[in-house]
Amino acid sequence: MEDNKIVTAAAPKAEAKPAEAPKAAGGAVSANKPAVPSGNPRFEPHGSASANRPGDRKFGDHKGRPGERRNGRGGFRRDEDEYEERVVDINRISRVVKGGKHIRFDALVVIGDGKGKYGFSLCKSGEVPDAIKKSLAAARKEMFTIHVSKGTIAHEVTGVFGNTKVFLKPAPAGTGIIAGGAVRAILELAGVKNVFSKVYGSRTPINVIRATHNGLMNLRDYGTVMVLRGLKTPEEIKALHPVLVAAKPAHPDFHSQPRPAFVGKPAVKPVVAPKAETKPVAPVAKPVEGGK
């Protein structure tokens, strides 16, 4: 059995030789050169030895890819809203149509930054969230500013809207807002800390808010009062406090403003034909009765 075995010789293994570096065009061998630094000395290319993984930066606190540095999946960090929002009233309204009742909702909201800037709006929609969203967007488009001194208003004022009257009176520090409902909402978000208030007439929330807004717009500052009384000039007020706007009421009356000049075509006067001259007619003597 041993004589019948065929012995095959193993082929000799080739020795592994180190790979030669590629030759350059001129016949010289090119060496591994470091990356050429850019104009920024703190530049660190992706995949370098100091980076843990591609996209990391060695210097600074900004680590990770651009999308990962903004607390989102490729999005940008949203800035915090500077306005505080408050829903004052939500009302269910319906309209009778041919097919039945068409039900909708309106939302009355007030926004403000607590530093003298506020806004309000009333919008309608088929759903409550949509109505609130529309009201907030409308309130941001029209904001109002008042001057708050030491956490209260400058003087007593009464705001009127329709059959609603709101009386506002300044209060000392520590009093708080003596108000309720819609008046409290608009005063708190406007930045007023101490005030007395009283509502007369209709208590409908939208009418109360509009009357309160009318009262806040009728507030006058120190510079305006001094100029109106003739005790100081606008230049003196600007020198005392450049922020105060002199000789400009907080809420100008529309009817007291001068009307703008007419820019269109001049009015054409109608042409009147000259009157013909009439000669006086001599009186005719009447006949006397009886032939006399």
FIRO-356208 format. One record per residue (C-alpha): residue number from 1; residue in one letter; x, y negated, z negated. Coordinates in Angstrom, 3 decimals, always signed. Layout:
residues N
<NUM; A; <X; Y; Z>>;
...
//
This chain:
residues 292
<1; M; <+0.000; +0.000; +0.000>>;
<2; E; <+2.825; -2.334; -0.779>>;
<3; D; <+4.413; -1.670; +2.647>>;
<4; N; <+1.251; -2.784; +4.450>>;
<5; K; <+1.240; -6.303; +2.876>>;
<6; I; <+2.122; -9.182; +5.202>>;
<7; V; <+4.160; -11.874; +3.594>>;
<8; T; <+3.712; -15.358; +5.074>>;
<9; A; <+6.234; -18.039; +4.389>>;
<10; A; <+4.891; -21.265; +2.957>>;
<11; A; <+5.537; -24.400; +4.997>>;
<12; P; <+8.002; -26.786; +3.389>>;
<13; K; <+6.330; -29.854; +1.769>>;
<14; A; <+7.229; -33.209; +3.225>>;
<15; E; <+8.731; -35.630; +0.777>>;
<16; A; <+6.679; -38.793; +0.193>>;
<17; K; <+8.534; -41.891; +1.243>>;
<18; P; <+7.721; -45.357; +0.032>>;
<19; A; <+5.664; -47.380; +2.515>>;
<20; E; <+7.617; -49.997; +4.307>>;
<21; A; <+6.428; -53.577; +4.202>>;
<22; P; <+5.074; -54.889; +7.508>>;
<23; K; <+7.565; -56.788; +9.509>>;
<24; A; <+6.973; -60.360; +10.441>>;
<25; A; <+7.032; -61.624; +13.970>>;
<26; G; <+10.647; -62.671; +13.679>>;
<27; G; <+11.749; -59.300; +12.401>>;
<28; A; <+12.102; -60.455; +8.760>>;
<29; V; <+10.173; -58.787; +5.978>>;
<30; S; <+7.454; -61.079; +4.417>>;
<31; A; <+7.377; -61.154; +0.611>>;
<32; N; <+4.261; -61.539; -1.587>>;
<33; K; <+3.902; -65.283; -2.078>>;
<34; P; <+1.744; -66.816; -4.849>>;
<35; A; <-1.408; -68.712; -3.932>>;
<36; V; <-0.791; -72.298; -3.013>>;
<37; P; <-2.310; -74.488; -5.745>>;
<38; S; <-4.847; -77.066; -4.691>>;
<39; G; <-4.973; -80.715; -5.678>>;
<40; N; <-6.565; -79.826; -9.022>>;
<41; P; <-3.876; -78.443; -11.382>>;
<42; R; <-6.574; -76.682; -13.455>>;
<43; F; <-7.900; -74.784; -10.422>>;
<44; E; <-8.219; -71.072; -11.005>>;
<45; P; <-9.121; -68.897; -7.983>>;
<46; H; <-11.677; -66.109; -8.270>>;
<47; G; <-10.290; -62.720; -9.200>>;
<48; S; <-7.081; -64.076; -10.727>>;
<49; A; <-5.308; -62.390; -13.591>>;
<50; S; <-6.684; -64.787; -16.188>>;
<51; A; <-10.324; -64.301; -15.131>>;
<52; N; <-12.266; -61.451; -16.732>>;
<53; R; <-14.439; -60.942; -13.667>>;
<54; P; <-15.154; -62.725; -10.408>>;
<55; G; <-16.903; -65.998; -11.020>>;
<56; D; <-15.381; -66.704; -14.442>>;
<57; R; <-13.456; -69.881; -15.084>>;
<58; K; <-10.428; -70.016; -17.311>>;
<59; F; <-10.840; -73.615; -18.432>>;
<60; G; <-13.879; -75.381; -19.858>>;
<61; D; <-17.087; -74.130; -21.377>>;
<62; H; <-18.802; -73.475; -18.021>>;
<63; K; <-18.458; -69.710; -17.732>>;
<64; G; <-20.266; -67.494; -15.323>>;
<65; R; <-21.772; -68.080; -11.954>>;
<66; P; <-23.621; -71.328; -11.223>>;
<67; G; <-27.001; -69.656; -11.635>>;
<68; E; <-26.019; -68.177; -15.018>>;
<69; R; <-24.910; -71.523; -16.473>>;
<70; R; <-28.415; -73.012; -16.349>>;
<71; N; <-30.281; -70.607; -18.642>>;
<72; G; <-32.192; -69.122; -15.779>>;
<73; R; <-32.116; -66.843; -12.811>>;
<74; G; <-30.476; -69.213; -10.403>>;
<75; G; <-32.646; -72.131; -11.555>>;
<76; F; <-31.850; -75.436; -13.193>>;
<77; R; <-32.260; -76.330; -16.832>>;
<78; R; <-35.512; -78.236; -17.337>>;
<79; D; <-35.218; -81.463; -19.263>>;
<80; E; <-37.332; -81.804; -22.364>>;
<81; D; <-40.446; -83.906; -21.919>>;
<82; E; <-40.131; -87.291; -23.599>>;
<83; Y; <-43.900; -87.724; -23.978>>;
<84; E; <-46.115; -86.111; -26.582>>;
<85; E; <-49.465; -84.906; -25.284>>;
<86; R; <-52.791; -84.731; -27.083>>;
<87; V; <-56.199; -83.591; -25.852>>;
<88; V; <-58.833; -85.871; -27.374>>;
<89; D; <-62.057; -84.472; -25.932>>;
<90; I; <-63.271; -81.788; -23.527>>;
<91; N; <-66.808; -82.162; -22.203>>;
<92; R; <-68.930; -79.762; -20.186>>;
<93; I; <-70.815; -81.483; -17.385>>;
<94; S; <-73.328; -80.042; -14.941>>;
<95; R; <-75.050; -81.244; -11.812>>;
<96; V; <-78.232; -79.774; -10.440>>;
<97; V; <-77.911; -78.945; -6.742>>;
<98; K; <-80.039; -77.016; -4.292>>;
<99; G; <-78.531; -73.649; -5.217>>;
<100; G; <-78.589; -74.186; -8.974>>;
<101; K; <-76.372; -75.951; -11.518>>;
<102; H; <-72.816; -76.923; -10.639>>;
<103; I; <-70.858; -76.758; -13.922>>;
<104; R; <-67.546; -78.564; -14.368>>;
<105; F; <-65.361; -79.791; -17.234>>;
<106; D; <-63.681; -83.102; -17.952>>;
<107; A; <-60.659; -83.571; -20.226>>;
<108; L; <-59.637; -86.767; -21.998>>;
<109; V; <-55.925; -86.780; -22.845>>;
<110; V; <-53.516; -89.304; -24.342>>;
<111; I; <-49.716; -89.230; -23.983>>;
<112; G; <-47.004; -91.383; -25.527>>;
<113; D; <-43.381; -91.475; -26.609>>;
<114; G; <-43.941; -92.973; -30.073>>;
<115; K; <-41.882; -96.049; -29.152>>;
<116; G; <-44.535; -98.380; -27.787>>;
<117; K; <-45.311; -96.573; -24.535>>;
<118; Y; <-48.577; -94.701; -23.981>>;
<119; G; <-51.108; -93.684; -21.344>>;
<120; F; <-54.522; -92.021; -21.110>>;
<121; S; <-56.726; -90.516; -18.451>>;
<122; L; <-60.007; -88.660; -17.900>>;
<123; C; <-60.226; -86.139; -15.043>>;
<124; K; <-62.625; -83.382; -14.030>>;
<125; S; <-62.177; -79.869; -12.655>>;
<126; G; <-63.905; -76.526; -12.426>>;
<127; E; <-61.750; -75.050; -15.212>>;
<128; V; <-60.534; -76.505; -18.500>>;
<129; P; <-56.773; -75.911; -17.901>>;
<130; D; <-56.990; -77.524; -14.479>>;
<131; A; <-58.813; -80.534; -15.909>>;
<132; I; <-56.130; -80.983; -18.599>>;
<133; K; <-53.370; -80.658; -16.012>>;
<134; K; <-54.949; -83.275; -13.757>>;
<135; S; <-55.471; -85.664; -16.676>>;
<136; L; <-51.843; -85.372; -17.795>>;
<137; A; <-50.582; -86.039; -14.276>>;
<138; A; <-52.843; -89.073; -13.921>>;
<139; A; <-51.822; -90.449; -17.338>>;
<140; R; <-48.124; -90.307; -16.422>>;
<141; K; <-48.726; -92.414; -13.327>>;
<142; E; <-50.043; -95.392; -15.303>>;
<143; M; <-48.236; -96.118; -18.560>>;
<144; F; <-48.629; -99.147; -20.826>>;
<145; T; <-46.149; -100.771; -23.204>>;
<146; I; <-46.746; -102.694; -26.427>>;
<147; H; <-44.410; -104.314; -28.940>>;
<148; V; <-44.391; -102.521; -32.313>>;
<149; S; <-42.788; -104.535; -35.131>>;
<150; K; <-41.969; -102.780; -38.412>>;
<151; G; <-44.342; -99.946; -37.609>>;
<152; T; <-47.454; -102.105; -37.219>>;
<153; I; <-49.086; -104.591; -34.848>>;
<154; A; <-48.370; -108.314; -34.837>>;
<155; H; <-51.793; -109.694; -35.775>>;
<156; E; <-55.479; -108.895; -36.002>>;
<157; V; <-57.203; -108.150; -32.736>>;
<158; T; <-60.559; -106.873; -31.519>>;
<159; G; <-60.860; -104.764; -28.394>>;
<160; V; <-64.128; -104.640; -26.477>>;
<161; F; <-65.322; -102.241; -23.810>>;
<162; G; <-69.014; -102.056; -22.979>>;
<163; N; <-70.971; -101.666; -26.210>>;
<164; T; <-67.903; -100.531; -28.184>>;
<165; K; <-65.771; -102.807; -30.357>>;
<166; V; <-62.586; -101.734; -32.131>>;
<167; F; <-61.102; -103.947; -34.830>>;
<168; L; <-57.371; -103.537; -35.562>>;
<169; K; <-55.554; -105.144; -38.491>>;
<170; P; <-51.862; -104.880; -39.448>>;
<171; A; <-51.079; -103.015; -42.673>>;
<172; P; <-48.008; -102.865; -44.964>>;
<173; A; <-45.558; -99.987; -44.903>>;
<174; G; <-46.851; -96.793; -46.483>>;
<175; T; <-50.491; -97.390; -45.613>>;
<176; G; <-50.622; -95.058; -42.635>>;
<177; I; <-53.158; -95.086; -39.838>>;
<178; I; <-56.613; -95.732; -41.253>>;
<179; A; <-58.495; -94.517; -38.209>>;
<180; G; <-60.093; -91.424; -36.877>>;
<181; G; <-60.641; -89.578; -33.661>>;
<182; A; <-59.652; -91.339; -30.485>>;
<183; V; <-58.282; -94.466; -32.195>>;
<184; R; <-55.829; -92.400; -34.244>>;
<185; A; <-54.655; -90.477; -31.184>>;
<186; I; <-53.774; -93.529; -29.121>>;
<187; L; <-52.187; -95.427; -32.038>>;
<188; E; <-50.030; -92.517; -33.190>>;
<189; L; <-48.694; -91.772; -29.722>>;
<190; A; <-48.085; -95.485; -29.114>>;
<191; G; <-45.784; -95.598; -32.146>>;
<192; V; <-47.944; -97.539; -34.639>>;
<193; K; <-47.392; -96.220; -38.177>>;
<194; N; <-49.507; -98.528; -40.376>>;
<195; V; <-52.791; -100.122; -39.319>>;
<196; F; <-56.410; -100.611; -40.399>>;
<197; S; <-59.193; -100.014; -37.871>>;
<198; K; <-62.947; -100.032; -37.594>>;
<199; V; <-65.193; -98.996; -34.700>>;
<200; Y; <-68.489; -100.757; -34.018>>;
<201; G; <-71.120; -99.682; -31.530>>;
<202; S; <-70.799; -96.639; -29.315>>;
<203; R; <-68.526; -93.833; -30.556>>;
<204; T; <-68.046; -92.146; -27.181>>;
<205; P; <-64.348; -91.076; -27.078>>;
<206; I; <-63.536; -92.578; -23.681>>;
<207; N; <-65.215; -95.897; -24.611>>;
<208; V; <-63.361; -95.999; -27.935>>;
<209; I; <-60.025; -95.370; -26.220>>;
<210; R; <-60.671; -98.059; -23.618>>;
<211; A; <-61.699; -100.549; -26.291>>;
<212; T; <-58.551; -99.735; -28.300>>;
<213; H; <-56.462; -100.148; -25.172>>;
<214; N; <-58.107; -103.521; -24.536>>;
<215; G; <-57.203; -104.637; -28.050>>;
<216; L; <-53.590; -103.499; -27.730>>;
<217; M; <-53.237; -105.326; -24.424>>;
<218; N; <-54.490; -108.543; -26.043>>;
<219; L; <-51.674; -108.552; -28.594>>;
<220; R; <-49.300; -111.505; -28.266>>;
<221; D; <-45.695; -111.691; -29.408>>;
<222; Y; <-43.869; -114.514; -31.150>>;
<223; G; <-42.462; -116.095; -27.995>>;
<224; T; <-45.776; -116.204; -26.200>>;
<225; V; <-47.569; -117.883; -29.133>>;
<226; M; <-44.842; -120.492; -29.607>>;
<227; V; <-44.914; -121.424; -25.924>>;
<228; L; <-48.711; -121.602; -25.811>>;
<229; R; <-48.754; -123.922; -28.851>>;
<230; G; <-46.095; -126.131; -27.303>>;
<231; L; <-43.680; -125.717; -30.226>>;
<232; K; <-40.897; -124.171; -28.162>>;
<233; T; <-39.873; -123.920; -24.542>>;
<234; P; <-39.379; -120.683; -22.615>>;
<235; E; <-35.616; -121.360; -22.494>>;
<236; E; <-35.441; -121.543; -26.293>>;
<237; I; <-37.341; -118.272; -26.643>>;
<238; K; <-35.028; -116.515; -24.200>>;
<239; A; <-32.015; -117.788; -26.116>>;
<240; L; <-33.406; -116.436; -29.396>>;
<241; H; <-34.343; -113.013; -28.091>>;
<242; P; <-33.695; -112.103; -24.440>>;
<243; V; <-36.071; -109.141; -24.617>>;
<244; L; <-39.129; -111.277; -25.318>>;
<245; V; <-40.866; -112.500; -22.189>>;
<246; A; <-41.847; -116.110; -22.716>>;
<247; A; <-44.890; -117.868; -21.284>>;
<248; K; <-46.427; -114.577; -20.181>>;
<249; P; <-49.457; -113.160; -22.019>>;
<250; A; <-49.557; -109.438; -22.740>>;
<251; H; <-52.799; -108.997; -20.813>>;
<252; P; <-53.439; -111.844; -18.337>>;
<253; D; <-56.994; -112.646; -17.496>>;
<254; F; <-57.799; -111.889; -13.881>>;
<255; H; <-60.230; -114.770; -13.526>>;
<256; S; <-57.716; -117.317; -14.854>>;
<257; Q; <-55.113; -116.488; -12.216>>;
<258; P; <-54.911; -118.714; -9.118>>;
<259; R; <-56.199; -117.088; -6.006>>;
<260; P; <-53.631; -116.403; -3.257>>;
<261; A; <-53.722; -118.510; -0.124>>;
<262; F; <-55.464; -117.104; +2.915>>;
<263; V; <-52.848; -115.760; +5.327>>;
<264; G; <-55.123; -114.774; +8.223>>;
<265; K; <-56.267; -116.851; +11.145>>;
<266; P; <-57.535; -120.367; +10.345>>;
<267; A; <-61.254; -120.793; +10.329>>;
<268; V; <-62.644; -122.250; +13.546>>;
<269; K; <-65.108; -125.050; +12.980>>;
<270; P; <-68.207; -124.908; +15.203>>;
<271; V; <-68.372; -127.588; +17.900>>;
<272; V; <-71.393; -129.827; +17.418>>;
<273; A; <-72.716; -131.788; +20.415>>;
<274; P; <-72.982; -135.552; +19.877>>;
<275; K; <-76.476; -136.794; +19.185>>;
<276; A; <-78.164; -138.930; +21.871>>;
<277; E; <-78.919; -142.507; +20.958>>;
<278; T; <-82.608; -143.193; +20.422>>;
<279; K; <-84.135; -146.654; +21.023>>;
<280; P; <-86.721; -147.968; +18.577>>;
<281; V; <-90.294; -147.895; +19.889>>;
<282; A; <-92.441; -151.031; +19.435>>;
<283; P; <-95.620; -150.428; +17.406>>;
<284; V; <-98.897; -150.378; +19.395>>;
<285; A; <-101.695; -152.597; +18.145>>;
<286; K; <-104.896; -150.743; +17.314>>;
<287; P; <-108.199; -152.070; +18.687>>;
<288; V; <-110.459; -153.752; +16.135>>;
<289; E; <-113.877; -152.211; +15.649>>;
<290; G; <-116.936; -154.303; +16.630>>;
<291; G; <-115.202; -155.970; +19.589>>;
<292; K; <-113.670; -158.649; +17.454>>;
//
